[in-house]
Amino acid sequence: MRMRAPAAAAAALLALAGCDDGSGKKADAPAASAEFQAVLQEKLLDAKPGDVITIPAGTHALDRSLSLTVSGVTIRGEGMDKSVLTFKGQIQGAEGLLVNASDVTLEDFAIEDTKGDALKVNDGQNIVIRRVRTEWTGGPKTENGAYGIYPVQTRNVLIDGAVAIGASDAGIYVGQSHNVIVRNSRAEFNVAGIEIENTVGADVHDNLATNNTGGILVFNMPNLQVAGHGTRVFNNRIVANNTGNFAAKGAAVASVPAGTGVIINSNDEVEIFGNEIADNQTGNVIVSSYYSTGYMNKYGVADAFDPYPEKIHIYGNRFSGGGDSPDGLDLKTLKTVMFGPFGRFPDVIWDGYANPAKLVGGKLDKAQGICVDNGGAKVLNVDGPNGYKNPVVDEQAHACTLPKLPAITLEFPAAQEGRS
């Protein structure tokens, strides 16, 4: 461990511990403390498995990224609205906190106003992110960091009771991962509220997604290591996601129309059930292929990539409102022509792309297709493959059910249990 002047070291450690300074009062962290930052980063660098690194109550200003590369560590604050790390003056680093480790628990603190991503966890397993808030406090802006809570290439992940606000890409994003639960969380004023991308086995439930451009996204992208499938989106409130798209030009989510509740793109074996999905002005649920994304020229299509959504099961949701003021002139025109100036799109919109090799009599076999068993909910096929010339509401083509997907179960080391 590096040595420092005793008085300065004592003051910094006092701030990190939130201890009494001899005056009978807790020492407050300064508005911008280089010493606080240095000691916190040193604690992260010198951590050993089993360590608990505490973040005291207060707003602590930092100007460069933090990183943790030691497995088996807990970082714990006193609450997401009490222990706040603000990076508003960040001058160095691509994230607020970068974790490259396993068996890690992150809980009860906030990360605000990072230059890039707020909290990124890369290439680890047994990750618990509990009651963590990420936020850009100036509201939705393209200049905000892309991702709030961002586990990628991870396995066995729990995100519980989190809050993500203002990300210019996705508030809560899990990518190229296996065995994931996102629950009891709130995503608001992001481009994508909650996004599951190229991930195998995810349960997304009991969350609130509101005031985003798109509420909950289940995507597959080409040229990545994992082909996603097996996501269940259930018991969520996905309401009024009508914020204009403020993603950076060229970002994948820049193609998401404002006013979308749930989007499934190029992903298979997805269940949408038991949700309240309401007042999303373009559409409550959109099911689309890679061919409708608008970024074909940028990413291309790898030979092994399946661009078609298949085995999509939508049932038992509570739909209301929505589809009445779609984003973009083409969609507005289509809505007006088909349903009149005061009408609305059906609750499920499908772009109409299906794998030609799997068509039976010109239609996709129901066992591979989009099954809607949801009371009066209907599906609009916008006929994308034919230039949107013959859109149709075809109830019989989607009147089916599919086998239910299994629930995701997580098992963590004993040190990570018991605080949920």
N, C-alpha and C positions, 0 to 999 in steps of 0.2 A: 504494500500500500504506500502511496506517496505521502510524504511528510508535509506539514504546513504549520504556519505559526499557531501556537497553542490557543491564543485568544480567539483568532479567527475560526479555527476548527471547532472550538467549543460553541461559538455563536451559531455556526451553521448546523451543527448536530442538535443544538437546542431547538432551532427552527424546525428541523425534520421531525423531531420527537414531539414537538408541541409542549415542551416542558416548562416548568416554572423558572423564571429568570432571576429569582431572588427578591423580586418586588411584590410577589404575591399575585402577579398577573401572568398569563401566558404570553410568550414572546410572539409578536406578529411577524410573519415573513415580510420583508420589504417588497415594494412594488416590483422591483426588478433586482434580484439578488444573484450576482455571479457566484457567490459562495454557496448559496442554497443549490443552485444548479450543479455546481461542481461536486458537492457532496452526494447529491442524489445520483448523479451519473456514476460516481465512484462506488456507491453502494450497489448499483446495478452491475458494474464491471467486476466487483469483488465478491459478488453473491455466491453462495454455496447451496447445493440442494437442501431444501428444508427451510431456507431463510424466508422470513416475512419482512418485506420492505414497506414501511408505512408512509403515507402521505398525510400530513396533518391538515386540519381544517384551515381554510384560508385560500386566497387566490395568489398563486405563485407564478410569476412571470419567468419564462425561459426564452432564449433566443436561438437555440439549436436543438437538434434531435436528441432523443434519449434512445438507448438500445439495451436489450437484454439477450444474452446468448447462453445462459445457464439454465438447465432444466430443473424442475422441481421447486420453483420459486413462486411465492405469492406477492403481488403488489396490492396493497389494501389502503384505501382512504377511509374517511369518516362519513362519506355519502357523496352522491353525484352532484349535489348542490352545495356541498361544504368543502370538499377537497378538490380544488380546481387548478389545473395546469393550463395556463394561457400562453399561447405562442404567437400572440398578435404582432410582436416585434421580431419574428423568426428571421434570422439571416443565414442559417446554415442547416442543411439536412433536407431530406425529401419527405419525412414523416414527423409526427409528434413523438410517438413511441413505436419502435420497431422491435419485435420479438422474434428471434430465431431459436426456439427451444421447445421442449415438450414438458408435459405435466405442469403446466403453468396456470395459475389462477389470477385473474385481474378483476378487481371488484371495488365498488363504492368510491369512484372518483370520476372526474370529468376532464376532457381534453378539448380546448377551445381554440379556434382561429389559427389552425396550422396552415403553413404555406402549401403543403401537399396533403397526403393522406393523414388522418388523425391517428388511428391505431391499426397497425398492420402486423399480422402474425403470419409468418412464412415458414412452411415446411416443418410442422411440428404435429404431435398427437397429444390427446388428452388436454384440450384447451377449454378452460372455463372463463367466460367473459360475463360477469354478473353485475348488474346495476352500474354500468358504465355509461356515461353520457358523452357524445361527441357533438360539437356544435360550432357552426360559423355564425357568430352573433350579429352580423350585419345583414342577415336575411339572404334569400336566394340570389346568388351572383355567379357568373361564369368564372370569376377569379377565385372562388372558393376551391378548397382542395377537392379532389375527385371522390375519395372514399372516406366514410366515417369509421365504421368498424369493418375490418377487412382481413379475415382469415383466408389464406390461399395455399393450396397444396397441403392441406391439413387433414387429420383424421380424428374422429371422436371429438366433436366440438359442441359445446353448449353455449348459446347466447341467451341470457335470461334477464329480463327486467331492464334491458338497455333502452337508451334513447338516442336517436340520431337525427340531427337537424341541419339542413342547409348544404348537403354535399352536392357538388356539381356533377356527380355521376350517381353513386349509390350510397344511401345512408348506411344500411347494413348489407354487406355483400359477402357471400361465401362462394369461392371459386375453386375448381379442380380439387374438390375435397370428397371425403367419404364419411358417412355416418354423422349427420348433423341435426341438431335441434335448435330452432330459433323460436322463442316463446316469450309471452308476457312483455313484449317490447313495443316501443312507439317510434315510428318513422314519419317525419313531417318536414315539408318544404325541401325535400330532396328531388333530384330528377327521378331516380328510381328509389322508392321507399325501401323495400327489401328485395334483394336480388339473389337468386340461387342460380349459379352458372357452371356448366360442365361439372356437376356434382352428382355423385351416386349415393342415393339414400338420404333424403332430408325431410324432416317434419317441420312445418312452419305453422304455428298455431297460437291462438289467443293473443294475437298482436293487434295493434291499431296502426293502420296506414292511411293517412289523410293529408290533404294539401300537398301531395307530391305531384309530379307530372304523371307518373305511373305508380300505382300502389305496390303491387307485388309482381315481380318478374321471375319467370323460370326459363332460362335461356340455355342454348348450346351455341358455341362459337367454333369455327374450324381451326385447324392447326394448333390445337392444344392437346395436352397429354391425356386428358380424361374426357370421355364422352358421357354426358350426364343422362341420368334416368332415375325414376323411382322417387319422385317428390310428392308429398301430400301437403296441400294448403287447406287448413280447416280451422273453423271456429274463430276466424279473424273478423275484425271490422275493417272494411276496405271502402272508405266513403269519401266522396268529394275530392278526388285527386285531380284537380283542375289547374294546377300551377303551370304557367307557360314553361316550355322546355328551355333551360338555361345551360345545357351541356356545352362543352367546348366543341367547336366545329371539328368534325371528323371522329368524334367519340362514338362508340357503338350505340349508346343510349340517345344520341342526338336525333335518332329516327323515331323515338317513342312519341306518339301523339299525346299532347296534353289532354287530360280527361279520360285516362284509362285506368280501370280498376286492377284487373289481372291480365298479364300478357304471358302467353306460352309461345315460345319461338324455338322451333327446330328441336324440341325436347320430347322424349317418349315416356310413357307410363307415368302420367301426372294425374293426380286426383284433386279436384276442387270441390269441397263439400262443407256444409254446415256453417258457411260464412254469411255475414251480412255484407252485401255488395250493393252500394247505392250511390246514385247521384254523380256518377263519373260521366262527364258530358260527351265524350266520344263513344265509349262503350264500357260496359261493366266487365266483360271478358272478351279478350281477343286471342284467337289461336292462329298462328301464322307460321310460314316457312321462312327459311333464310332468303328466299327470292323476293320477299316483300320488305326487306330491311333497308335497302337503299345504300348498303355499303359493300356490294358485291365486288366492285372494282378495287377496293382497298384490301380486302382480305382474301378474295377468291374462294374457291371451294376445293378442299383437299379431296383426293380420291376416296379416302376412307370415311369422309364426313357424310352423315345422313342429314340432309337439310329439311326433312319433312317431320312435322309433329304427328306422332302416332300413339294410339292407346291413351287417349285423353278422356277422362271420366268426370263429368260434371253433374253433381246431384245434391239435393237437400239444402241448397243455398236459399237465402232470403234476398231476392232481387227487388229493387224499387228505384224509380227514377232513372236517370242516365240516358245516354244516347241521343239527347235532344239538341245538343249544340256541338257537333264534332269539330275537331281541329283540322283546319285546312280546307281550301276551296273545293277540292275534289270530293272529300267526304261530305261536306255540307251539301253539295249538289246532289250526290247520290242519295243522301237522306231525304232531301226535299222531293226528288223525283219519285222515289219509292214510297215514301210515307207521308208526304205533304209537309207544308211549312211548320205545322204544329205537331207533327208526328215525331217518332223516335226510333232509333235502331232497336232491333231485338237485343236481348241480354247477352247473346253470344254471337260474335262476328268471326267468321273463318275466311281466310284469304283464298281458299279453294285449291291450293296446291297439294297434290298427293303423288306418291311414287307411282309412275306409270306401270312399273313391273308388278304392282300389287293391286291394280284395278281389276274388278270383276264386272263385266258388262258396262264398262265405262265409269263405274263408281268404286270407291274404296270399300273393301270388305269391312263390315261393322266391327269385327274382332280386331282390326288394325286402326280404326278410325276414331271419330269424335262422338262419344256417347253422351247424350244429355237426358237425364232422368230427373227433371227438376220442375215438376208441376207444369205451369204454362210457359216456361222459358223456351224460346225458339232460337234457331240458328240461322243467321244470314250468311250464305255463301256468296262472296262478292265477285267470284269468277276471275280471280287474278290471272290465271294462265291464259285466258282469252281476252286480256286487256280490259277486264271489268265490263264486258259488253252485255252479259246476261246474268246479273245477280238474281238470286232466288232464295226464298225461304222454303226449305225442304225439310219438313218435320220428320217424315218417314225415314230419311237417310240417316238420321241421328237418334232415332228412338231405340235405344239399346242400353245395356249395362255391361260392365267389365268386371273381372275378378278384383276384389279389394286388395290393395297393397298392404304389406305388413307394417306395423308401427316400428319406429326407430327406437332402439334401446342403446343407452350409453353406460359404460362402466369406467369408473375413474379410480386411480389410486386412493387409498384411504385418506391421505392428506388433503384431497380435494373434495371429499364428501362432507355432508352435514351442515352446509351453510346455505342451501337453496331455499 
